[in-house]
Amino acid sequence: MGKKSIVLLRSNPVDPDSRVEKEANSLIKAGYEVKIVAWDRDFKYKIKESFLELNDGRVKIYKLGIPSTYGEGVKNLKPFLIFQFRLLLWLFKNRKKYHIIHACDFDTAYTAYHCSKLLKKKLVYDIFDYLFTNSGGNFSILKKYIVHLQHTIINHANATIICTEKRKDQIRGTKPKKLVIIHNSPPRLDENLPKLKLNKNKVKIVYVGVLQDKRFIEELADIIKNNKEWELHIGGFGKFEGYFKKQASEYDNIKYYGKLSYSKTLELEKSCDIMTAIYDPTVGNHYYAAPNKFYEALMLGKPLIMVKNTGMSEIVTQFNIGEVIDYNSESLKVAIENLIAKRNEWPEISFKMKKLYQKDYSWDEMEKRLISLYRELENEK
């Protein structure tokens, strides 16, 4: 085993997963050997090995096939436990092939934490989504226990990564050994991306991501299908795939693309006019969210619609780079109309957003932070 070997753990198939792919690519570029262990929820099999082709190299990916569905809560408990067991087995059997475990979210970090202690491996805990920001309500004892476990992992990991400054408040009460903030920024790719040949006479609103509850995408479709001068361009996977296939077959101004690679996602977003990152503000985690869509909109210079008091919405307001709405259909419809009315200001908004990306959120800067962290870990005994 080379001393620079890292295994990244993720509880989805990484097909795609923009943050995992960006981090893996940056680590490869810096000379590290990277492997990924991922959970394929669509098929049943023991393990499949393949390669993930990235901009600066390829990564060996090991997929564990355990059928499950996204967003089904307790129904997923059995497959989740099977995944933990199979992940534990992989980490133990392959212990000579890595020396740092990079665990994404609690879904993989709990097992990774115990393996790191048992096998004396270094652990990086990368928190994409912190569980149970609000620990009251039903099952509060269980929720509080999971919060306690997350805090235990943060306190014992060699390093913890969070997505925004605001999330320091979310993990208040912990004492991480190292704490690094790495925003969900995309690499600067907009100048090299081709532009798709879409209808120039229509205002094109785009959403690509997980198709699940609490993202207001059904409501977005309802608004747009009744306004023939607008189009919804939507891609992704999850609970509402069937719904959007049906909508696209029935309405000419709804275009469904299915699952898209990250580069194809950015191509589509670049080719549209308005982006959305709409999340339910009653979900505690959404207050602290660092949505990929926010950073992609900045990099691409696309006006953005967000909900008040959800992650990064204050930046939209502060710099006047889109619309911030209440979480209801009427407010969303008005926001779209307001942005269209300001169409002559879009070039100025675009310039402002790209400048903000470069100044405060560029992936070049995030990459430096990630590599600097790993260099520090390498030098520690």
C-alpha positions in Angstrom: 0.0 0.0 0.0 1.3 3.4 -0.9 1.3 5.9 1.9 -1.0 8.2 -0.1 -4.0 5.9 -0.4 -7.5 7.1 0.4 -10.9 5.4 0.3 -14.0 7.6 -0.1 -17.2 6.2 1.2 -20.7 7.2 -0.1 -24.2 5.8 0.5 -25.3 6.4 -3.1 -24.0 5.0 -6.4 -21.9 8.1 -7.3 -23.7 8.2 -10.6 -23.3 11.1 -10.5 -22.3 12.8 -7.2 -20.7 16.1 -7.9 -19.0 16.7 -4.6 -17.5 13.2 -4.3 -16.3 13.4 -7.9 -14.8 16.9 -7.4 -13.0 15.8 -4.2 -11.7 12.6 -5.8 -10.5 14.4 -8.9 -8.6 17.0 -6.8 -7.0 14.3 -4.7 -5.9 12.4 -7.8 -4.5 15.6 -9.2 -2.5 16.1 -6.0 -0.9 12.6 -6.4 -3.1 10.5 -4.1 -4.4 7.1 -5.0 -8.2 7.2 -4.5 -10.8 4.4 -4.3 -14.6 4.8 -3.8 -17.0 2.4 -2.1 -20.6 3.2 -3.0 -24.1 1.9 -2.5 -26.1 1.0 -5.6 -29.7 0.9 -4.5 -31.1 -0.1 -7.9 -29.8 -3.7 -8.2 -28.9 -6.7 -6.0 -25.4 -8.1 -6.2 -22.4 -8.6 -3.9 -19.9 -6.2 -5.4 -19.1 -4.7 -8.8 -15.7 -3.1 -9.6 -15.3 -0.5 -12.3 -13.6 2.8 -12.9 -15.0 6.3 -12.7 -13.4 8.5 -15.4 -12.6 12.0 -14.1 -10.9 15.0 -15.6 -7.5 14.3 -14.1 -7.6 10.5 -14.0 -9.6 7.5 -13.1 -10.8 6.1 -9.8 -11.5 2.5 -8.9 -15.1 2.3 -7.6 -16.5 -0.6 -5.7 -20.3 -0.7 -5.7 -22.4 -2.7 -3.2 -25.8 -3.7 -4.7 -28.5 -3.6 -2.1 -31.9 -2.6 -3.4 -33.5 0.3 -1.6 -35.4 3.5 -2.4 -34.7 7.2 -1.7 -36.7 9.1 0.8 -38.6 6.2 2.3 -37.4 6.6 5.9 -37.9 3.6 8.2 -38.7 1.3 5.3 -35.0 1.6 4.4 -33.7 0.4 7.8 -33.1 -3.2 6.7 -31.1 -2.4 3.5 -29.3 0.4 5.4 -28.1 -2.1 8.1 -27.1 -4.6 5.3 -25.1 -1.8 3.7 -23.3 -1.0 7.0 -22.4 -4.7 7.4 -21.1 -5.0 3.8 -19.2 -1.7 4.2 -17.6 -3.0 7.4 -16.5 -6.2 5.6 -15.0 -4.3 2.7 -13.0 -2.0 5.0 -11.7 -4.9 7.0 -10.9 -7.2 4.0 -9.2 -4.3 2.1 -7.4 -2.7 5.1 -4.0 -3.0 3.4 -5.2 -1.0 0.4 -5.8 2.4 2.1 -4.5 4.4 5.1 -7.1 7.3 5.2 -10.9 6.8 5.3 -12.9 9.7 3.9 -16.5 9.1 5.1 -19.3 11.2 3.6 -22.1 11.8 6.0 -23.3 9.8 9.0 -24.5 7.0 6.6 -20.9 5.9 6.2 -19.1 7.7 9.0 -20.5 5.5 11.9 -19.0 2.3 10.5 -15.9 4.2 9.3 -15.4 5.6 12.8 -15.3 2.1 14.4 -13.1 0.8 11.6 -10.6 3.6 12.0 -10.3 2.9 15.7 -10.0 -0.9 15.2 -7.6 -0.7 12.2 -5.7 2.4 13.3 -6.6 4.4 10.2 -7.0 8.1 9.9 -10.6 9.4 9.5 -11.9 12.4 7.6 -15.6 13.1 8.3 -17.1 15.0 5.4 -20.6 16.3 6.5 -22.7 17.0 3.4 -25.9 16.8 5.5 -26.1 16.8 9.3 -28.9 14.7 10.7 -31.6 16.1 13.0 -30.8 19.8 13.4 -34.0 20.0 15.3 -33.9 17.1 17.7 -37.4 17.5 19.2 -40.7 15.9 18.2 -41.4 12.2 17.6 -38.6 9.7 18.3 -36.7 12.6 20.0 -34.7 10.1 22.1 -33.5 8.3 19.0 -32.8 11.6 17.2 -30.8 12.9 20.2 -28.8 9.7 20.3 -27.9 10.0 16.6 -26.9 13.7 17.2 -24.7 12.3 20.1 -23.1 9.8 17.8 -22.4 12.4 15.1 -20.7 14.6 17.8 -18.7 11.6 18.9 -17.4 11.0 15.4 -16.6 14.8 14.9 -14.7 14.8 18.2 -12.6 11.7 17.3 -12.1 12.1 13.6 -8.7 13.4 12.5 -10.5 16.1 10.5 -14.0 17.3 9.9 -15.2 19.0 6.7 -18.3 21.2 6.6 -19.9 23.0 3.6 -20.4 26.6 5.0 -19.3 28.9 7.8 -22.9 28.8 9.0 -22.6 25.1 9.8 -20.3 25.8 12.7 -23.5 26.6 14.6 -25.0 23.3 13.5 -22.2 21.4 15.1 -22.0 23.6 18.2 -20.8 21.7 21.3 -18.3 19.6 19.4 -14.5 19.9 19.5 -13.1 18.8 16.1 -9.4 18.2 15.9 -9.3 20.0 12.5 -12.2 21.8 10.9 -12.2 22.8 7.2 -14.9 24.6 5.2 -15.2 23.4 1.7 -18.1 24.9 -0.2 -20.0 22.9 -2.9 -18.5 25.0 -5.7 -18.2 23.5 -9.2 -14.9 23.7 -11.0 -14.7 26.6 -13.4 -16.0 24.9 -16.5 -18.5 27.3 -18.0 -16.3 28.7 -20.8 -15.7 25.2 -22.2 -19.2 23.9 -21.9 -21.2 23.7 -25.2 -24.6 25.4 -25.3 -27.5 23.3 -26.2 -29.8 24.3 -29.1 -33.0 25.1 -27.1 -36.0 27.3 -28.0 -34.8 30.9 -27.9 -38.3 32.2 -27.8 -39.1 30.5 -24.5 -38.0 31.4 -21.0 -36.3 28.3 -19.8 -36.3 27.3 -16.1 -34.1 24.4 -15.0 -33.8 22.0 -12.1 -31.4 19.0 -12.1 -31.1 17.0 -8.9 -32.7 14.4 -6.7 -36.4 14.2 -7.5 -38.0 13.9 -4.1 -40.3 15.7 -1.6 -39.6 19.1 0.0 -38.0 20.5 -3.2 -41.2 22.1 -4.6 -40.6 20.5 -8.0 -44.2 19.3 -8.6 -45.5 22.8 -7.8 -42.9 24.2 -10.2 -44.1 21.9 -13.0 -47.7 22.9 -12.3 -46.9 26.6 -12.6 -44.9 26.2 -15.8 -47.2 23.8 -17.7 -49.9 26.5 -17.6 -47.6 29.2 -19.0 -46.9 28.3 -22.6 -44.2 31.0 -22.9 -42.1 29.2 -20.3 -40.4 25.8 -20.3 -39.2 23.6 -17.5 -36.1 21.6 -18.2 -35.7 19.0 -15.5 -33.4 16.1 -14.9 -32.4 13.7 -12.1 -33.5 10.6 -10.4 -35.6 9.6 -7.4 -39.2 9.3 -6.2 -40.7 11.5 -8.9 -39.1 10.0 -12.0 -42.3 8.5 -13.2 -44.3 11.7 -12.5 -42.0 13.8 -14.7 -41.8 11.3 -17.5 -45.6 11.5 -17.6 -45.7 15.3 -17.4 -43.2 15.5 -20.3 -45.3 13.2 -22.4 -48.4 15.4 -21.8 -47.0 18.9 -22.0 -44.8 20.3 -24.7 -43.1 22.8 -22.4 -41.9 20.3 -19.8 -38.7 18.5 -20.9 -37.5 15.6 -18.8 -33.9 14.4 -19.3 -33.6 11.5 -16.7 -30.3 11.0 -14.9 -27.5 13.3 -16.1 -23.8 13.3 -15.6 -22.4 16.3 -13.9 -21.0 17.8 -17.1 -24.3 17.3 -18.9 -26.1 18.9 -15.9 -23.9 22.0 -16.2 -24.5 22.1 -20.0 -28.2 22.1 -19.5 -28.1 24.7 -16.8 -25.8 26.9 -19.0 -28.3 26.6 -21.8 -31.3 27.7 -19.7 -32.2 31.1 -18.2 -33.3 30.8 -14.6 -32.2 28.2 -12.0 -34.1 27.1 -8.8 -32.9 25.8 -5.5 -36.2 25.6 -3.5 -36.3 23.8 -0.2 -38.8 23.5 2.6 -37.7 26.0 5.3 -39.4 24.0 8.0 -36.7 21.3 7.6 -34.0 22.3 10.0 -31.2 21.1 7.8 -32.3 23.3 4.9 -31.4 26.4 6.9 -27.8 25.3 6.9 -27.8 23.8 3.3 -25.1 24.5 0.8 -27.1 23.6 -2.4 -25.0 22.7 -5.5 -27.5 24.7 -7.4 -26.5 27.9 -5.6 -22.8 27.5 -6.5 -23.6 26.3 -10.1 -25.8 29.4 -10.6 -22.9 31.6 -9.5 -20.4 30.0 -11.7 -22.7 30.0 -14.7 -24.1 33.5 -14.0 -27.8 32.4 -14.0 -30.4 34.3 -11.9 -31.5 32.0 -9.0 -34.8 31.5 -7.1 -34.5 30.4 -3.4 -36.7 30.3 -0.4 -36.2 32.7 2.6 -34.2 31.2 5.4 -32.7 28.3 3.4 -29.0 27.8 2.9 -27.3 30.8 1.1 -30.6 32.6 0.4 -29.1 35.7 2.3 -26.5 35.9 -0.4 -29.1 36.1 -3.2 -30.8 39.0 -1.3 -27.6 40.8 -0.4 -26.2 40.9 -3.9 -29.6 41.0 -5.7 -28.8 38.0 -8.0 -32.3 36.5 -8.1 -35.5 36.2 -6.1 -36.1 35.0 -2.6 -39.6 33.7 -2.0 -42.0 32.3 0.5 -42.6 28.6 0.3 -45.8 28.7 -1.8 -46.8 28.5 -5.4 -48.0 32.0 -5.7 -44.7 33.5 -4.4 -42.8 31.2 -6.9 -44.9 32.3 -9.8 -44.4 36.0 -8.9 -40.7 35.4 -8.6 -40.5 34.0 -12.1 -42.5 36.9 -13.5 -40.3 39.4 -11.7 -37.1 37.9 -13.1 -38.5 37.8 -16.6 -39.5 41.5 -16.2 -35.9 42.2 -15.4 -34.6 40.4 -18.5 -32.5 43.3 -19.6 -30.6 43.1 -16.3 -29.6 39.5 -16.7 -26.2 40.3 -18.3 -25.4 42.5 -15.3 -26.6 39.9 -12.8 -24.5 37.3 -14.6 -21.4 39.4 -14.4 -22.0 40.0 -10.7 -22.5 36.3 -9.9 -19.4 35.1 -11.8 -17.3 37.7 -10.0 -18.7 36.6 -6.6 -18.0 32.9 -7.5 -14.4 33.8 -8.3 -13.8 36.0 -5.3 -15.4 33.9 -2.5 -16.4 30.4 -3.7 -14.1 29.2 -6.5 -13.3 25.5 -6.6 -9.6 26.4 -7.0 -9.7 27.8 -3.5 -11.7 24.8 -2.1 -9.2 22.4 -3.8 -6.3 24.1 -2.0 -8.1 23.7 1.3 -8.7 20.0 0.7 -5.2 19.3 -0.4 -3.7 21.3 2.5 -5.8 19.2 4.9 -4.5 16.0 3.4 -0.9 17.2 3.5 -1.3 18.0 7.2 -2.7 14.5 7.8 0.2 12.9 5.9 2.7 14.7 8.1 1.1 13.6 11.3 2.3 10.5 13.0 
